[in-house]
């Protein structure tokens, strides 16, 4: 329990540091969002409106400390300001929409890649020296050498433009109304097959090789040899003794991957015009939307910290040594 509390305290401090950096970083940049918005209107906005816009974006002439306290208070209330790109929509609602699509796209891709790659890594390590161990690592390492956005572009050209078996982009057809209907769900899955598949194919080799190498090391340990000598079934030796311990490094990487996935698969979302976090970030940078950039960076940081804290909880369950040293 003390181990979990210590880790929680560390992540709370890290979250406060991220909030602080997120506050000061945009204010160190030249200009401000209200000036950028005024320039976009090309003189059609009255100069008096700049003052109101600055207040809406949280930029005032108050002392920096007071602005910081106000900013922290607004963050805890869920108020991240107003987006310039999607003005007058609040940043929280814009991010919320993109986050749902990113969770579905990148989250599903990471989970599938981790699960499939880990299982294949266990299999090729257990039957080391077989045809699978000779072919699969080299094959998936070859695929992993290609950037996932290149695979996405290639798949889009062949399967979309040439064969027409998959949609060319977006999350769903424009003539559909979002809702929990069977037609909409099927269409969303149809649009997500190629983006998810390109990410899985590009990242599968890393999970497989990492698990394979860890399994080979664990299979040579004394407690695995003792389990075999006791006559335990192969499946119990593999999953109960070997895979559970070999999984620890992959769990750490999986937590990091989930956290970074919430930031959006930037280039894949651009290739498919997918309305996720990465696509929103590109639009925010293109339109100098500082509030939206600030909100996306904050969500991205908190997602990584939250994912790592969950990994620590899983570690306590997987590795009894963690519970012993923390008691």
C-alpha positions in Angstrom: 0.0 0.0 0.0 2.8 2.4 0.8 4.4 1.6 -2.6 1.1 2.7 -4.3 0.8 5.8 -2.2 4.4 6.8 -3.0 3.9 6.3 -6.7 0.6 8.3 -6.5 2.4 11.1 -4.8 5.1 11.1 -7.5 2.5 11.3 -10.3 0.6 14.1 -8.6 3.8 16.1 -8.4 4.5 15.3 -12.1 1.0 16.4 -13.0 1.4 19.7 -11.2 4.7 20.3 -13.0 3.0 19.5 -16.3 0.2 22.0 -15.5 2.8 24.7 -14.6 4.8 24.2 -17.8 1.5 24.1 -19.8 0.6 27.5 -18.4 3.9 29.3 -19.0 4.9 27.7 -22.3 2.2 29.5 -24.5 2.9 32.7 -22.7 6.5 32.6 -23.7 5.5 32.5 -27.4 5.4 35.7 -29.4 1.9 37.2 -29.9 -1.3 35.8 -28.4 -4.5 34.0 -29.7 -6.6 37.2 -29.8 -4.1 38.9 -32.1 -4.0 35.9 -34.4 -7.8 35.8 -34.5 -8.0 39.5 -35.2 -5.6 39.0 -38.1 -7.8 36.2 -39.5 -10.8 38.6 -39.7 -8.7 41.1 -41.8 -10.0 44.2 -40.1 -13.6 43.1 -39.9 -13.4 42.9 -36.1 -13.3 46.1 -34.1 -10.2 46.7 -32.0 -12.4 46.9 -28.9 -13.2 43.2 -29.4 -9.5 42.3 -28.7 -9.9 43.0 -25.0 -12.9 40.7 -24.8 -11.1 38.0 -26.8 -8.1 38.2 -24.5 -10.3 37.7 -21.5 -12.0 34.8 -23.2 -8.6 33.2 -23.9 -7.5 33.8 -20.3 -4.9 36.5 -21.3 -5.1 39.6 -19.2 -2.8 42.2 -17.8 -3.0 40.8 -14.3 0.1 39.6 -12.5 1.4 36.3 -13.7 0.9 34.7 -10.3 -2.8 35.6 -10.3 -3.2 34.4 -13.8 -1.6 31.1 -12.8 -3.9 30.6 -9.8 -6.9 31.4 -12.1 -5.7 29.0 -14.7 -5.3 26.2 -12.1 -8.8 26.8 -10.8 -10.2 26.7 -14.3 -8.4 23.5 -15.1 -9.9 21.8 -12.0 -13.3 23.0 -13.1 -12.8 21.5 -16.6 -12.5 24.9 -18.3 -9.7 24.9 -20.8 -10.7 28.1 -22.6 -12.2 28.8 -26.0 -10.9 27.3 -29.2 -9.9 29.7 -32.0 -10.1 27.1 -34.8 -13.6 26.0 -33.7 -14.6 29.4 -32.2 -16.7 29.8 -30.1 -16.7 26.1 -29.0 -14.9 25.5 -25.7 -11.6 23.5 -25.9 -12.9 20.8 -23.6 -15.8 19.9 -25.9 -13.5 19.9 -29.0 -10.9 17.7 -27.2 -13.6 15.4 -25.9 -14.9 14.7 -29.4 -11.4 14.0 -30.8 -10.4 12.0 -27.7 -13.3 9.5 -28.3 -12.1 8.8 -31.9 -8.5 8.5 -30.8 -9.4 6.1 -28.0 -11.1 3.9 -30.6 -8.5 4.1 -33.3 -5.1 4.2 -31.5 -6.3 2.4 -28.4 -7.7 -0.5 -30.3 -4.6 -0.7 -32.5 -2.2 -0.7 -29.5 -4.3 -3.3 -27.6 -4.5 -5.6 -30.7 -0.8 -5.2 -31.5 0.2 -5.9 -27.9 -2.0 -8.9 -27.5 -1.2 -10.5 -30.9 2.5 -9.7 -30.7 2.8 -11.0 -27.1 1.1 -14.3 -27.9 3.2 -14.9 -31.0 6.4 -14.0 -29.0 5.4 -16.6 -26.3 4.8 -19.2 -29.0 8.0 -18.8 -31.0 10.0 -18.7 -27.7 8.4 -21.9 -26.4 9.0 -23.7 -29.8 12.4 -22.1 -30.3 14.2 -23.4 -33.3 11.1 -24.3 -35.2 9.8 -22.8 -38.5 7.9 -20.1 -36.7 11.0 -18.9 -34.8 13.0 -18.9 -38.1 10.5 -17.0 -40.2 8.2 -14.8 -38.1 10.7 -12.6 -36.2 12.5 -11.7 -39.5 9.2 -11.1 -41.3 7.7 -8.8 -38.7 11.0 -7.0 -38.2 10.9 -6.3 -41.9 7.4 -4.9 -41.7 8.3 -2.9 -38.6 11.0 -1.1 -40.6 8.4 0.7 -42.6 6.8 3.8 -41.0 3.1 3.1 -40.2 2.0 6.2 -42.1 3.8 4.8 -45.2 1.9 1.5 -44.8 -1.3 3.5 -44.4 -0.7 5.4 -47.6 0.2 2.3 -49.5 -2.9 0.5 -48.2 -5.1 3.5 -49.0 -3.8 3.6 -52.5 -4.1 -0.2 -53.2 -7.2 -1.1 -51.2 -9.0 2.3 -51.5 -8.1 3.9 -54.9 -7.3 0.8 -56.9 -9.6 -1.9 -55.5 -12.2 0.2 -53.7 -12.7 -2.3 -50.9 -12.2 0.2 -48.1 -13.3 3.8 -47.6 -10.8 6.5 -48.5 -11.0 8.4 -45.3 -12.9 10.0 -42.4 -14.4 8.1 -39.5 -17.8 7.5 -41.2 -19.8 8.4 -44.3 -20.9 12.0 -44.5 -24.5 11.0 -45.1 -24.8 9.2 -41.8 -25.9 10.7 -38.5 -23.7 9.6 -35.5 -25.6 7.4 -33.1 -25.8 4.0 -31.5 -27.3 2.3 -34.6 -26.1 -0.8 -36.3 -25.6 0.9 -39.6 -23.4 3.6 -38.0 -21.4 1.2 -35.9 -20.7 -1.1 -39.0 -19.7 2.0 -41.0 -17.3 3.2 -38.3 -15.7 -0.2 -38.1 -15.4 -0.3 -41.9 -13.6 3.0 -41.9 -11.3 2.0 -39.1 -10.1 -1.3 -40.5 -7.3 0.1 -42.7 -6.0 2.8 -40.2 -5.9 0.2 -37.3 -4.5 -2.5 -39.5 -1.6 -0.2 -40.7 -0.6 0.6 -37.1 -0.9 -3.0 -36.0 1.2 -4.3 -38.8 3.9 -1.7 -38.2 4.1 -2.3 -34.4 3.5 -6.0 -34.1 7.1 -7.0 -34.6 8.3 -4.9 -31.7 6.0 -6.5 -29.2 6.7 -10.0 -30.6 10.5 -9.6 -30.4 10.5 -8.1 -27.0 8.3 -10.9 -25.6 10.3 -13.6 -27.4 13.6 -12.3 -26.0 12.2 -12.0 -22.4 10.7 -15.5 -22.6 13.9 -17.1 -23.8 15.7 -15.6 -20.8 13.0 -16.7 -18.4 12.8 -20.2 -19.8 16.4 -20.8 -18.8 15.8 -19.9 -15.2 15.9 -22.4 -12.3 12.2 -22.0 -11.3 11.0 -22.9 -14.8 13.3 -25.9 -14.8 11.9 -26.9 -11.4 8.3 -26.6 -12.7 9.2 -28.8 -15.6 10.8 -31.4 -13.3 7.7 -31.5 -11.1 5.8 -32.7 -14.2 3.5 -29.7 -14.6 1.6 -29.3 -17.8 3.3 -27.3 -20.6 0.5 -24.8 -20.7 0.9 -24.1 -16.9 4.7 -23.8 -17.2 4.4 -21.4 -20.1 1.7 -19.1 -18.8 1.9 -19.4 -15.0 5.7 -19.5 -14.6 7.4 -18.2 -17.7 5.1 -15.8 -19.5 3.9 -14.0 -16.3 7.5 -13.0 -15.4 8.5 -12.3 -19.0 5.5 -10.0 -19.4 6.8 -7.4 -16.9 9.0 -5.4 -19.4 6.2 -5.5 -22.0 3.6 -4.3 -19.4 5.7 -1.2 -18.9 6.0 -0.5 -22.6 2.3 -1.2 -23.0 1.4 1.5 -20.4 3.6 4.0 -22.2 2.1 3.1 -25.6 -1.4 3.5 -24.3 -0.5 6.9 -22.8 1.1 8.1 -26.0 -1.8 6.6 -28.1 -4.1 9.1 -26.4 -2.1 11.9 -28.0 -3.2 10.6 -31.4 -1.6 8.7 -34.2 -0.7 11.9 -35.8 0.3 10.9 -39.3 -2.2 8.1 -39.7 -5.0 10.5 -38.7 -3.7 13.0 -41.3 -3.6 10.3 -44.1 -7.2 9.2 -43.4 -8.5 12.7 -42.3 -9.5 10.9 -39.1 -11.0 13.4 -36.5 -8.7 12.3 -33.6 -6.3 14.2 -31.2 -3.5 14.2 -33.8 -5.6 15.7 -36.5 -6.9 18.3 -34.0 -3.3 19.2 -33.0 -2.3 19.8 -36.6 -5.3 22.1 -37.1 -4.5 23.9 -33.9 -0.9 24.5 -34.9 -2.0 25.6 -38.4 -4.4 28.1 -37.0 -2.2 29.2 -34.0 -4.9 27.9 -31.7 -3.0 28.2 -28.5 -5.8 27.2 -26.1 -6.5 24.1 -28.1 -2.8 23.2 -28.3 -2.5 23.8 -24.6 -5.5 21.6 -23.8 -4.2 18.8 -26.1 -0.8 18.8 -24.5 -2.4 18.7 -21.1 -4.6 15.7 -21.9 -1.6 14.0 -23.5 0.6 14.5 -20.4 -2.1 13.4 -18.0 -2.8 10.3 -20.1 0.8 9.2 -20.0 0.9 9.7 -16.2 -2.3 7.9 -15.7 -1.3 5.0 -17.9 2.0 4.7 -16.0 0.2 4.7 -12.6 -2.1 1.9 -13.9 1.1 0.0 -14.9 2.4 0.3 -11.4 -0.8 -1.2 -10.1 -0.5 -4.1 -12.5 3.1 -4.6 -11.4 2.0 -5.0 -7.8 -0.3 -7.8 -8.9 2.1 -9.5 -11.3 5.3 -9.3 -9.2 5.0 -10.3 -5.6 8.4 -8.9 -4.9 6.9 -5.4 -5.3 4.5 -6.1 -2.5 7.2 -7.4 -0.3 9.5 -4.5 -0.7 6.7 -2.0 -0.2 5.3 -3.5 3.0 
